[in-house]
Amino acid sequence: MKPMEARLRRTSLFALYQTSIVLGIALLPVALLARRVGVRLPVGRLIDRLGGAYEAAAKE
């Protein structure tokens, strides 16, 4: 991968990672209510996957 493409990918992944964290915080009240009903939102998995992808891209 060319340096410019790698930098664009890393920056995009970082922005998605940060956005997913904000989304998780914003949806916390909804997630707590959903958990009481028995429904689990996969926001934690989303954050973990994006974090792992960003870390992998940062090591390249």
Secondary structure, DSSP 8 states (H G I E B T S, - for coil): --HHHHHHHHHHHHHHHHHHHHHHHHTHHHHHHHHHHT---THHHHHHHHHHHHHHHHH-
